[in-house]
Amino acid sequence: MREAFQAEDLAKQPMPFTASKGDPAPLFTADAVIDQGIQKVSLQDFQGQWVLLFFYPSDFTFV
């Protein structure tokens, strides 16, 4: 019995969500830092507008 996945094993697994160019982003609501405070932001609030999503790991993490 193997206890580790190999790259070939992972390639055979179905992907729960795979985005492709031109696909609409799924609607979501998340916390965002705005004017030095945390506010809820919903993608639906920007419907019909260009949106750039920027994600980064928390500061001082080993990611």
Beta strands, then each sheet from edge to edge (+ up, - down):
strand 1: 29-34
strand 2: 37-42
sheet 1: 1+ 2-
end
